[in-house]
């Protein structure tokens, strides 16, 4: 059994707790939170203070880090990787090389394994971009997200002073998708492919105009997109935007295998629950993390470095028999 600790208990942490129940080879050691454990009501796992984590080092094979990419993971992943094998979902694309470098150095110095930026994008979409570009070298790849709730962008909104709660939707330009599929060659900017829509609840006395300006100019999140900000009540947010957290998208590559033949590589996801699907991916890669640690292959990894067999609970023989 692979013994897993959940670090943080928001939407992602709750999803990991659910995903562990779906597997036969993982078990939950506990949920570790910066909040008062007595105030956290988990579905099944026991809740501990973060201060208790290090005392349980010998009971934990992998820590799954469920904090946000904006402020949590840049601090938590290197700190915890000094002691534990870790998996995170760091999703600030522009900063992944920097994050990887820090974690790789930490893991190698401390004989641990860390798999970073696990999820569906970055994650499964990254793998499919690599497959598509390798198979169709003469072509163009475009990635579209949504319509759906972005956990990372929603978390970035909630970190802004004056915002009590928030949800952000990423909306693809379907007209552009249709034009690409029929073979049009388009020079696309980031702004052409998606729009972003934010629904925010403000703290009492917050400066609405200043907060909206901070959102639409936020680097790596909103400044490259046409972004709409809607100020609503907490009741509206709970009723209309938190019952489910859908998302999805597609990796689309249109390529030529010869002058007369066009090929389309289209990998897509349609998710009822973004956090639950992301959490299921994290648990699968926790399996790979534990296996790499057992093999003493220390250092940082991304999904691009991991063979598919490492994330499967099946043996190599069963994989060859059932899936090939």
ZAVO-487075 format. One record per residue (C-alpha): residue number from 0; residue in one letter; x, y negated, z negated. Coordinates in steps of 0.001 Angstrom, whole numbers, plus 524288, in hexadecimal, padded with zeros to 5 digits. Example, Ala and Ser with C-alpha at 12.3 -4.5 7.8 and 13.67 -1.06 7.14 Angstrom:
<site pos="0" code="a" x="8300C" y="81194" z="7E188"/>
<site pos="1" code="s" x="83566" y="80424" z="7E41C"/>
REM end
This chain:
<site pos="0" code="x" x="80000" y="80000" z="80000"/>
<site pos="1" code="x" x="8047E" y="7F23C" z="80343"/>
<site pos="2" code="x" x="8028D" y="7E9AE" z="7F757"/>
<site pos="3" code="x" x="7FE29" y="7DBFD" z="7FAF1"/>
<site pos="4" code="x" x="7FD44" y="7CF63" z="7F33B"/>
<site pos="5" code="x" x="7F477" y="7C47D" z="7F838"/>
<site pos="6" code="x" x="7FA07" y="7B6E4" z="7F61A"/>
<site pos="7" code="x" x="7EEF7" y="7AD03" z="7F60C"/>
<site pos="8" code="x" x="7E070" y="7AFAE" z="7F625"/>
<site pos="9" code="x" x="7D9B7" y="7A713" z="80016"/>
<site pos="10" code="x" x="7D324" y="7ABDE" z="80C83"/>
<site pos="11" code="x" x="7DF50" y="7B32C" z="810DC"/>
<site pos="12" code="x" x="7E1D9" y="7B958" z="803A1"/>
<site pos="13" code="x" x="7D3E6" y="7BE34" z="802D8"/>
<site pos="14" code="x" x="7D558" y="7C39D" z="81097"/>
<site pos="15" code="x" x="7E1B7" y="7CB12" z="80CF0"/>
<site pos="16" code="x" x="7DAB8" y="7D0DE" z="80143"/>
<site pos="17" code="x" x="7CFFF" y="7D5BA" z="80A60"/>
<site pos="18" code="x" x="7D9B0" y="7DABB" z="81498"/>
<site pos="19" code="x" x="7E13B" y="7E2D5" z="80AA0"/>
<site pos="20" code="x" x="7D4AC" y="7EA34" z="80799"/>
<site pos="21" code="x" x="7D3F4" y="7EE42" z="815E9"/>
<site pos="22" code="x" x="7E113" y="7F547" z="815A2"/>
<site pos="23" code="x" x="7E523" y="80223" z="80F92"/>
<site pos="24" code="x" x="7F391" y="7FF20" z="80DD5"/>
<site pos="25" code="x" x="7F336" y="7F1E8" z="806DB"/>
<site pos="26" code="x" x="7EF25" y="7EE2F" z="7F92F"/>
<site pos="27" code="x" x="7ED6C" y="7E135" z="7F249"/>
<site pos="28" code="x" x="7F658" y="7DE96" z="7E6B1"/>
<site pos="29" code="x" x="7EFDD" y="7D1AA" z="7E3A3"/>
<site pos="30" code="x" x="7EC32" y="7C3F7" z="7E7B5"/>
<site pos="31" code="x" x="7F57B" y="7B93A" z="7E341"/>
<site pos="32" code="x" x="7F0A8" y="7AB4A" z="7E274"/>
<site pos="33" code="x" x="7F529" y="79DD0" z="7DE3E"/>
<site pos="34" code="x" x="7E7B5" y="79BA4" z="7D871"/>
<site pos="35" code="x" x="7E36B" y="7A059" z="7CB16"/>
<site pos="36" code="x" x="7E111" y="7AEF3" z="7CDA1"/>
<site pos="37" code="x" x="7D4E6" y="7AE82" z="7C521"/>
<site pos="38" code="x" x="7CE8E" y="7A532" z="7CEE5"/>
<site pos="39" code="x" x="7D0FE" y="7AE00" z="7DABC"/>
<site pos="40" code="x" x="7C6AC" y="7B84C" z="7DD73"/>
<site pos="41" code="x" x="7CC56" y="7C2BC" z="7E650"/>
<site pos="42" code="x" x="7C476" y="7CD34" z="7ED41"/>
<site pos="43" code="x" x="7CC31" y="7D86B" z="7E787"/>
<site pos="44" code="x" x="7DA81" y="7D56A" z="7E4E4"/>
<site pos="45" code="x" x="7DFE8" y="7D0CC" z="7D7F2"/>
<site pos="46" code="x" x="7E3A1" y="7C25E" z="7D7A1"/>
<site pos="47" code="x" x="7F07D" y="7BDCC" z="7D1B7"/>
<site pos="48" code="x" x="7F78C" y="7B0F7" z="7D014"/>
<site pos="49" code="x" x="802C3" y="7AE66" z="7D97B"/>
<site pos="50" code="x" x="80B5A" y="7AE6B" z="7CD58"/>
<site pos="51" code="x" x="808A6" y="7BD09" z="7CBFD"/>
<site pos="52" code="x" x="80D30" y="7C073" z="7D9C8"/>
<site pos="53" code="x" x="81B90" y="7C24A" z="7D6CC"/>
<site pos="54" code="x" x="818A0" y="7CB54" z="7CB57"/>
<site pos="55" code="x" x="81220" y="7D49E" z="7D4FD"/>
<site pos="56" code="x" x="81D59" y="7D50C" z="7DEA8"/>
<site pos="57" code="x" x="81F16" y="7E3CB" z="7DD85"/>
<site pos="58" code="x" x="8109A" y="7E62A" z="7E017"/>
<site pos="59" code="x" x="81010" y="7DE95" z="7ECFB"/>
<site pos="60" code="x" x="814AE" y="7E2CF" z="7FA6E"/>
<site pos="61" code="x" x="80FDC" y="7D701" z="8021D"/>
<site pos="62" code="x" x="80A75" y="7C99E" z="7FEAC"/>
<site pos="63" code="x" x="80088" y="7C454" z="80869"/>
<site pos="64" code="x" x="800FD" y="7B581" z="807A9"/>
<site pos="65" code="x" x="7F3A5" y="7AF6D" z="809C6"/>
<site pos="66" code="x" x="7F6A2" y="7A0FC" z="8082A"/>
<site pos="67" code="x" x="7F5FC" y="7965C" z="8125B"/>
<site pos="68" code="x" x="80070" y="7932D" z="81C53"/>
<site pos="69" code="x" x="8004E" y="78494" z="819C7"/>
<site pos="70" code="x" x="80623" y="784B8" z="80C1E"/>
<site pos="71" code="x" x="80574" y="79245" z="805CA"/>
<site pos="72" code="x" x="80CDC" y="79BB1" z="80E89"/>
<site pos="73" code="x" x="818C8" y="7931E" z="81161"/>
<site pos="74" code="x" x="81B6E" y="793C5" z="802B5"/>
<site pos="75" code="x" x="815A3" y="7A0DE" z="7FE9D"/>
<site pos="76" code="x" x="81B02" y="7A9B4" z="80939"/>
<site pos="77" code="x" x="8296E" y="7A6AC" z="8071D"/>
<site pos="78" code="x" x="827C1" y="7A67B" z="7F85D"/>
<site pos="79" code="x" x="820C1" y="7B394" z="7F784"/>
<site pos="80" code="x" x="82942" y="7BA01" z="801E2"/>
<site pos="81" code="x" x="834AF" y="7B8A6" z="7F876"/>
<site pos="82" code="x" x="82E46" y="7C363" z="7F04F"/>
<site pos="83" code="x" x="823A7" y="7C9F9" z="7F85A"/>
<site pos="84" code="x" x="820E7" y="7CF0B" z="805EE"/>
<site pos="85" code="x" x="8171C" y="7C56C" z="80BA2"/>
<site pos="86" code="x" x="80D6E" y="7C35F" z="816AC"/>
<site pos="87" code="x" x="80807" y="7B5E4" z="819D6"/>
<site pos="88" code="x" x="7FF32" y="7AF8D" z="823EA"/>
<site pos="89" code="x" x="806FB" y="7A306" z="8262A"/>
<site pos="90" code="x" x="80051" y="79D2A" z="83219"/>
<site pos="91" code="x" x="8065B" y="78FD9" z="834B7"/>
<site pos="92" code="x" x="80B7F" y="793F2" z="84221"/>
<site pos="93" code="x" x="81551" y="788F0" z="84396"/>
<site pos="94" code="x" x="81BD0" y="78C38" z="836A5"/>
<site pos="95" code="x" x="81C7A" y="79B12" z="837E9"/>
<site pos="96" code="x" x="82AD5" y="79B6E" z="83C73"/>
<site pos="97" code="x" x="82EDA" y="79345" z="830AD"/>
<site pos="98" code="x" x="82684" y="79B83" z="82771"/>
<site pos="99" code="x" x="82C2C" y="7A811" z="82D1B"/>
<site pos="100" code="x" x="83A23" y="7A35A" z="82B65"/>
<site pos="101" code="x" x="8381B" y="7A00C" z="81D08"/>
<site pos="102" code="x" x="83145" y="7ACE7" z="81A0D"/>
<site pos="103" code="x" x="83AEF" y="7B539" z="821B0"/>
<site pos="104" code="x" x="84649" y="7AF77" z="81A06"/>
<site pos="105" code="x" x="83F27" y="7B175" z="80D22"/>
<site pos="106" code="x" x="83B11" y="7BF78" z="8100C"/>
<site pos="107" code="x" x="84890" y="7C3CB" z="8147B"/>
<site pos="108" code="x" x="84F18" y="7BDC9" z="80895"/>
<site pos="109" code="x" x="8457C" y="7C47C" z="7FF6E"/>
<site pos="110" code="x" x="84386" y="7D192" z="8066E"/>
<site pos="111" code="x" x="83522" y="7CF93" z="8090F"/>
<site pos="112" code="x" x="82C4B" y="7CFD4" z="814FE"/>
<site pos="113" code="x" x="82321" y="7C4F0" z="81923"/>
<site pos="114" code="x" x="819DB" y="7C4F3" z="824BF"/>
<site pos="115" code="x" x="8158C" y="7B719" z="827B1"/>
<site pos="116" code="x" x="80ACC" y="7B0D8" z="82FDF"/>
<site pos="117" code="x" x="80202" y="7BCD5" z="82FD5"/>
<site pos="118" code="x" x="7F417" y="7BB71" z="834B8"/>
<site pos="119" code="x" x="7EDE7" y="7BA2F" z="841FE"/>
<site pos="120" code="x" x="7F429" y="7AD63" z="84651"/>
<site pos="121" code="x" x="7FF1B" y="7AD3E" z="8431C"/>
<site pos="122" code="x" x="7FEDB" y="7BC00" z="842FF"/>
<site pos="123" code="x" x="7F729" y="7C47C" z="84C54"/>
<site pos="124" code="x" x="7F625" y="7B990" z="8565A"/>
<site pos="125" code="x" x="804E6" y="7B7E8" z="855A3"/>
<site pos="126" code="x" x="806C2" y="7C646" z="85906"/>
<site pos="127" code="x" x="7FD70" y="7C54C" z="8646C"/>
<site pos="128" code="x" x="8040C" y="7B91B" z="869AB"/>
<site pos="129" code="x" x="810CB" y="7C0C0" z="8697E"/>
<site pos="130" code="x" x="80AA9" y="7CC88" z="87044"/>
<site pos="131" code="x" x="803DA" y="7C44A" z="87A8B"/>
<site pos="132" code="x" x="80FCE" y="7BC27" z="87DEE"/>
<site pos="133" code="x" x="8188E" y="7C820" z="87E7E"/>
<site pos="134" code="x" x="80F4C" y="7CFAE" z="88755"/>
<site pos="135" code="x" x="80B9A" y="7C41B" z="88FEF"/>
<site pos="136" code="x" x="817ED" y="7BBC3" z="890E7"/>
<site pos="137" code="x" x="81201" y="7B3EB" z="89C23"/>
<site pos="138" code="x" x="8068F" y="7AD57" z="89593"/>
<site pos="139" code="x" x="80155" y="7A413" z="88B5A"/>
<site pos="140" code="x" x="7FCDC" y="7A6D9" z="87D74"/>
<site pos="141" code="x" x="7F2C6" y="79E90" z="87668"/>
<site pos="142" code="x" x="7ED64" y="7A136" z="868D4"/>
<site pos="143" code="x" x="7DFE2" y="79CD6" z="864B2"/>
<site pos="144" code="x" x="7DA48" y="79CFF" z="856F2"/>
<site pos="145" code="x" x="7CC42" y="79C9E" z="85254"/>
<site pos="146" code="x" x="7C234" y="79861" z="85113"/>
<site pos="147" code="x" x="7C4FC" y="79B3C" z="84300"/>
<site pos="148" code="x" x="7C9CC" y="79769" z="8359B"/>
<site pos="149" code="x" x="7D86E" y="7956F" z="83463"/>
<site pos="150" code="x" x="7DCEA" y="7990D" z="826B9"/>
<site pos="151" code="x" x="7E9DB" y="791F8" z="827DF"/>
<site pos="152" code="x" x="7E3EC" y="78563" z="82D00"/>
<site pos="153" code="x" x="7D8F0" y="785EE" z="822F9"/>
<site pos="154" code="x" x="7E303" y="787A4" z="81831"/>
<site pos="155" code="x" x="7EAD4" y="77C13" z="81D69"/>
<site pos="156" code="x" x="7DE89" y="773A9" z="81C7D"/>
<site pos="157" code="x" x="7DBE8" y="777D4" z="80E89"/>
<site pos="158" code="x" x="7E9B2" y="773D4" z="80A94"/>
<site pos="159" code="x" x="7E6F7" y="76597" z="80E12"/>
<site pos="160" code="x" x="7E4B6" y="75CF4" z="80231"/>
<site pos="161" code="x" x="7D675" y="758D5" z="801C2"/>
<site pos="162" code="x" x="7D112" y="76503" z="80895"/>
<site pos="163" code="x" x="7C968" y="76DFD" z="7FF9E"/>
<site pos="164" code="x" x="7C6D4" y="778C8" z="80993"/>
<site pos="165" code="x" x="7C7B4" y="77AAC" z="81837"/>
<site pos="166" code="x" x="7C615" y="783BD" z="823E6"/>
<site pos="167" code="x" x="7CC35" y="78204" z="83161"/>
<site pos="168" code="x" x="7C7A1" y="78800" z="83E31"/>
<site pos="169" code="x" x="7D02B" y="78A1C" z="84A1D"/>
<site pos="170" code="x" x="7C86C" y="78948" z="856D3"/>
<site pos="171" code="x" x="7CDE7" y="78E3C" z="863DE"/>
<site pos="172" code="x" x="7CBAD" y="787BB" z="870FD"/>
<site pos="173" code="x" x="7C421" y="79269" z="87811"/>
<site pos="174" code="x" x="7C47F" y="78B1A" z="884EE"/>
<site pos="175" code="x" x="7D34C" y="78BDC" z="884D6"/>
<site pos="176" code="x" x="7D2B8" y="79A8C" z="881EC"/>
<site pos="177" code="x" x="7C9B8" y="79CE0" z="88D91"/>
<site pos="178" code="x" x="7D261" y="794E5" z="8969B"/>
<site pos="179" code="x" x="7DE8F" y="79C51" z="89288"/>
<site pos="180" code="x" x="7D811" y="7A975" z="894D1"/>
<site pos="181" code="x" x="7D510" y="7A637" z="8A2FA"/>
<site pos="182" code="x" x="7E33D" y="7A2CA" z="8A531"/>
<site pos="183" code="x" x="7E40B" y="79414" z="8A3DF"/>
<site pos="184" code="x" x="7F183" y="78F34" z="89FFB"/>
<site pos="185" code="x" x="7EF64" y="784DD" z="8959F"/>
<site pos="186" code="x" x="7F90B" y="77C4A" z="88E68"/>
<site pos="187" code="x" x="7F2DC" y="77C9D" z="880FB"/>
<site pos="188" code="x" x="7F5D9" y="774B0" z="874E5"/>
<site pos="189" code="x" x="7F264" y="77954" z="8673B"/>
<site pos="190" code="x" x="7E727" y="76F98" z="86764"/>
<site pos="191" code="x" x="7E195" y="77577" z="873EF"/>
<site pos="192" code="x" x="7DFC7" y="7831E" z="86E52"/>
<site pos="193" code="x" x="7D8D3" y="780D7" z="86156"/>
<site pos="194" code="x" x="7D1C2" y="77733" z="858C8"/>
<site pos="195" code="x" x="7D107" y="7776B" z="849F6"/>
<site pos="196" code="x" x="7C537" y="7746D" z="8418B"/>
<site pos="197" code="x" x="7C68B" y="771ED" z="832F4"/>
<site pos="198" code="x" x="7BC07" y="771FE" z="82885"/>
<site pos="199" code="x" x="7C0BF" y="76BCD" z="81BE5"/>
<site pos="200" code="x" x="7BB31" y="76913" z="80E6B"/>
<site pos="201" code="x" x="7C115" y="75D1A" z="80805"/>
<site pos="202" code="x" x="7C43F" y="75AD2" z="7F9BC"/>
<site pos="203" code="x" x="7BCB4" y="74FDE" z="7F35A"/>
<site pos="204" code="x" x="7C2D5" y="742CB" z="7F6D4"/>
<site pos="205" code="x" x="7CB6E" y="74837" z="801A4"/>
<site pos="206" code="x" x="7CF19" y="73F27" z="80CE2"/>
<site pos="207" code="x" x="7C7F0" y="74577" z="81851"/>
<site pos="208" code="x" x="7CE81" y="73D87" z="8231F"/>
<site pos="209" code="x" x="7DC35" y="73FD4" z="81DC6"/>
<site pos="210" code="x" x="7D9DF" y="74E71" z="81C63"/>
<site pos="211" code="x" x="7D49E" y="74FBD" z="82A36"/>
<site pos="212" code="x" x="7E07F" y="74889" z="82F65"/>
<site pos="213" code="x" x="7E96F" y="75197" z="827B1"/>
<site pos="214" code="x" x="7E29A" y="75D6F" z="82D99"/>
<site pos="215" code="x" x="7E2E0" y="75974" z="83BDC"/>
<site pos="216" code="x" x="7F143" y="7558E" z="83B05"/>
<site pos="217" code="x" x="7F5FE" y="76196" z="83373"/>
<site pos="218" code="x" x="801E9" y="7678F" z="83A69"/>
<site pos="219" code="x" x="8015C" y="775FF" z="83E46"/>
<site pos="220" code="x" x="7F2D7" y="77698" z="83B21"/>
<site pos="221" code="x" x="7EA50" y="76C06" z="84153"/>
<site pos="222" code="x" x="7F222" y="76157" z="847F0"/>
<site pos="223" code="x" x="7F333" y="76894" z="854F7"/>
<site pos="224" code="x" x="7E48A" y="76B46" z="855F4"/>
<site pos="225" code="x" x="7D7EE" y="763C2" z="857A6"/>
<site pos="226" code="x" x="7D31D" y="76517" z="849AE"/>
<site pos="227" code="x" x="7C5AD" y="761F7" z="84455"/>
<site pos="228" code="x" x="7C3F4" y="7601F" z="835B0"/>
<site pos="229" code="x" x="7B680" y="761A4" z="82F6C"/>
<site pos="230" code="x" x="7B455" y="75D8C" z="82147"/>
<site pos="231" code="x" x="7A9F3" y="76616" z="81AEB"/>
<site pos="232" code="x" x="7A560" y="76A59" z="80D70"/>
<site pos="233" code="x" x="7AA33" y="77652" z="8062C"/>
<site pos="234" code="x" x="79C9D" y="77C28" z="8076F"/>
<site pos="235" code="x" x="79CF4" y="77AC4" z="81641"/>
<site pos="236" code="x" x="7AA7E" y="780D2" z="816C6"/>
<site pos="237" code="x" x="7A65A" y="78C8D" z="80E9F"/>
<site pos="238" code="x" x="799C4" y="78EAA" z="81637"/>
<site pos="239" code="x" x="79E5F" y="78C7F" z="82429"/>
<site pos="240" code="x" x="7ACE4" y="78F94" z="82458"/>
<site pos="241" code="x" x="7B07A" y="7997B" z="819D7"/>
<site pos="242" code="x" x="7A727" y="7A4D8" z="81B83"/>
<site pos="243" code="x" x="7B096" y="7AADF" z="82542"/>
<site pos="244" code="x" x="7BDB8" y="7A69B" z="82A88"/>
<site pos="245" code="x" x="7BD98" y="7AAF0" z="838CB"/>
<site pos="246" code="x" x="7C8DB" y="7A920" z="8422C"/>
<site pos="247" code="x" x="7CF64" y="7AF5F" z="84DD9"/>
<site pos="248" code="x" x="7D5C3" y="7ABF3" z="85A90"/>
<site pos="249" code="x" x="7DD95" y="7B174" z="865B3"/>
<site pos="250" code="x" x="7EB09" y="7B2A8" z="86B9F"/>
<site pos="251" code="x" x="7E988" y="7B0DD" z="87A3F"/>
<site pos="252" code="x" x="7F462" y="7B30F" z="88422"/>
<site pos="253" code="x" x="7F1FD" y="7B1FD" z="892B5"/>
<site pos="254" code="x" x="7FD31" y="7B77C" z="89A96"/>
<site pos="255" code="x" x="80129" y="7BC31" z="8A80E"/>
<site pos="256" code="x" x="806B6" y="7C9D9" z="8AA0C"/>
<site pos="257" code="x" x="807F5" y="7C713" z="8B883"/>
<site pos="258" code="x" x="80426" y="7BC39" z="8C1E4"/>
<site pos="259" code="x" x="7F69E" y="7C1CD" z="8C424"/>
<site pos="260" code="x" x="7F398" y="7C754" z="8B698"/>
<site pos="261" code="x" x="7EFCA" y="7BF82" z="8AA8D"/>
<site pos="262" code="x" x="7EEFC" y="7C61A" z="89D3E"/>
<site pos="263" code="x" x="7E825" y="7C12C" z="890F3"/>
<site pos="264" code="x" x="7ECA8" y="7C547" z="8835B"/>
<site pos="265" code="x" x="7E1DE" y="7C19C" z="879C8"/>
<site pos="266" code="x" x="7E2C9" y="7C51A" z="86B56"/>
<site pos="267" code="x" x="7D7C9" y="7BFE2" z="86301"/>
<site pos="268" code="x" x="7D242" y="7C06C" z="85549"/>
<site pos="269" code="x" x="7C49B" y="7BD3D" z="8506B"/>
<site pos="270" code="x" x="7C470" y="7BCCE" z="84198"/>
<site pos="271" code="x" x="7B92D" y="7BB9A" z="83817"/>
<site pos="272" code="x" x="7C2F5" y="7B8BF" z="82D4C"/>
<site pos="273" code="x" x="7CFEC" y="7B256" z="83033"/>
<site pos="274" code="x" x="7D541" y="7B472" z="82253"/>
<site pos="275" code="x" x="7D11C" y="7C2B4" z="82198"/>
<site pos="276" code="x" x="7D73B" y="7C606" z="82EC7"/>
<site pos="277" code="x" x="7E3AA" y="7BE99" z="82B6C"/>
<site pos="278" code="x" x="7E419" y="7C59D" z="81E5E"/>
<site pos="279" code="x" x="7E2A7" y="7D2D7" z="824F7"/>
<site pos="280" code="x" x="7EE50" y="7CF5A" z="82D7D"/>
<site pos="281" code="x" x="7F636" y="7CB76" z="82182"/>
<site pos="282" code="x" x="7F389" y="7D896" z="81B06"/>
<site pos="283" code="x" x="7F7AE" y="7DFFC" z="82740"/>
<site pos="284" code="x" x="80482" y="7D891" z="82792"/>
<site pos="285" code="x" x="80668" y="7DAB2" z="818F7"/>
<site pos="286" code="x" x="8077D" y="7E900" z="81CCF"/>
<site pos="287" code="x" x="8126A" y="7E581" z="8264E"/>
<site pos="288" code="x" x="818EE" y="7DD28" z="81BF0"/>
<site pos="289" code="x" x="8193D" y="7E862" z="81241"/>
<site pos="290" code="x" x="81EB5" y="7F1B5" z="81C7F"/>
<site pos="291" code="x" x="82980" y="7E857" z="82087"/>
<site pos="292" code="x" x="82D26" y="7E645" z="81248"/>
<site pos="293" code="x" x="82DC9" y="7F4F2" z="8103C"/>
<site pos="294" code="x" x="8370C" y="7F5A2" z="81BE6"/>
<site pos="295" code="x" x="83F13" y="7EA8B" z="815ED"/>
<site pos="296" code="x" x="83D54" y="7E231" z="82226"/>
<site pos="297" code="x" x="83DAE" y="7D584" z="81A80"/>
<site pos="298" code="x" x="83AD6" y="7C81D" z="82001"/>
<site pos="299" code="x" x="82F9E" y="7C08C" z="8260B"/>
<site pos="300" code="x" x="82723" y="7C5A3" z="83112"/>
<site pos="301" code="x" x="81BD9" y="7C0ED" z="83963"/>
<site pos="302" code="x" x="81185" y="7C924" z="8401E"/>
<site pos="303" code="x" x="819EB" y="7C88D" z="84C67"/>
<site pos="304" code="x" x="8245C" y="7D079" z="8456E"/>
<site pos="305" code="x" x="81BA8" y="7DB59" z="84033"/>
<site pos="306" code="x" x="818DC" y="7E7DD" z="847D1"/>
<site pos="307" code="x" x="80A47" y="7EB34" z="8480C"/>
<site pos="308" code="x" x="80CC2" y="7F826" z="8412D"/>
<site pos="309" code="x" x="8116A" y="7F0D3" z="83509"/>
<site pos="310" code="x" x="8040F" y="7EACA" z="83290"/>
<site pos="311" code="x" x="7FC43" y="7F74F" z="8349A"/>
<site pos="312" code="x" x="7F930" y="800C4" z="82991"/>
<site pos="313" code="x" x="7FA1E" y="80BF5" z="8336C"/>
<site pos="314" code="x" x="80632" y="8140D" z="835C8"/>
<site pos="315" code="x" x="80DE7" y="812EA" z="84252"/>
<site pos="316" code="x" x="808D9" y="82035" z="8469C"/>
<site pos="317" code="x" x="7FAB3" y="81C29" z="8445D"/>
<site pos="318" code="x" x="7FCAF" y="80F44" z="84B64"/>
<site pos="319" code="x" x="8024A" y="81640" z="85749"/>
<site pos="320" code="x" x="7F73C" y="82029" z="8572B"/>
<site pos="321" code="x" x="7EBCA" y="816FE" z="8549D"/>
<site pos="322" code="x" x="7EF70" y="809D2" z="85A86"/>
<site pos="323" code="x" x="7F87D" y="80CBB" z="865E9"/>
REM end
